[in-house]
C-alpha cells in the first residue's frame, strides 16, 4: 500500500494517542469522521496498522526484574527450534522476542520476573526442555529510559 500525506498524518496522530476517536483524528488532519474511518480500515487491512495495544508497566504490577538474553540454539533435535520459538512466543513472561541476524546469537528476548529466584527457575526450565539452547549473554536491565513502538512517518511528494 502506498501511503499519501493524509495516511501519514493519520498514522502519526494515532501513534501519539490511539484512543482518539475518528472524529477527533479527522479534526486534526482535516477529514470527515467517515473518511478517517475508511482510511484506518484500509490501513488495518493492508497490515500497516498491526495492532492496537495497552502497554502495562511490569514493575508497577509486581514484575521488577527484566533480563535481556542473547541465545543460540544448536538444534540437535529435529523441530527443537520451532518448539522453542513457539514456547517463547506464548510465554507471558517473555516481553520481547527477536531473531538476531549477526553475531554469535540466534535469538534475543527479554524476560520479566517477580524476583531473581523466579527468573532463574524460569530460564532453567527452558534449558532443561531445550537441550540445544545456549545463553550467549544475559544482562539485567535497569530503569527503562525510553519505550515506544512509534515509527516516524513522512510521505514526500
Buried (B, 14 or more C-beta within 10 A) or exposed (E): EEBEEBBBBBBBBBBEEEEBEBEBBBBBBEBEBEBBBEBBEEBEEEEBBEEEEEEEEBEEEEBEBBBBBBBBBEBEEEEBBEBBBEBBEEBEBBBEBEEBEEEEBBBBBBBBBBEEEBBEEBBEEBEEEBEBBBEBEEEEEEEEEEEEEEEEBEEEE
